[in-house]
Amino acid sequence: MTSHPPKTASRLRPIRLSVSQRPAVASWRPVRPLTGRNRKSRIRGGAAQSGFQVSDSIRRVPRKLIFFARMRLRILVARLRDALAGRFIPAAELHAALLLAWLALSAAAGVAALAALAAPEQAVLEAAARCETPGGHREACALCGMTHAFLALREGDLGGARKANAASLLLFPSLALNEALAGIVVIGRMKRGWQASIRPGAGVRNRGL
């Protein structure tokens, strides 16, 4: 019989278990009662967490309101544009109508101004609106002062016009400038019409007012 040598401690290898093969050892820790500082800290932590959730939900509300308002505004603008489509005068026709009205008013004012310049002073005072103040036409009234200022400007008396009504020094030159512009527009249109009748296409190259 063969004899086996006895196993010594040096030839024995320790068996190492992995973490999954190790037996679970229950760890025991004493649970602190919710008294004193421990209770206050837990209460504060829960309150802070719930407050964060409430503030987050509050922040989301304005975003939803802004988004909803934008969508409603876009829908309203689209409906308004569809409702008013085709109800406006085209730009070219509107421009022509306004220009015609301005020329007509300027022509009427120009005729009245020429008649007032050619008429004598007494005729101008009689044609003017009757003053409501006692005693007839007086310089204290604004309209009467404008009439006297016109008569003074017709004679070249700037001091008398300023004394009667200082605003006339700005009003009547503005009206004269308006009449001059209206005359320039009329002359320009007549010139373009004459050029177009002689040479077709000539008035298109020189478009003015």
Secondary structure, 3 states (H helix, E strand, C coil): CCCCCCCCCCCCCCCCCCCCCCCCCCCCCCCCCCCCHHHHHHHHHHHHHHHHHHHHHHHHHHHHHHHHHHHHHHHHHHHHHHHHCCCCCCHHHHHHHHHHHHHHHHHHHHHHHHHHHHCCHHHHHHHCCCCCCCCCCCCCCHHHHHHHHHHHHHCCCHHHHHHHCCCHHHHHHHHHHHHHHHHHHHHHHHHHHHHHHHCCCHHHHCCCC
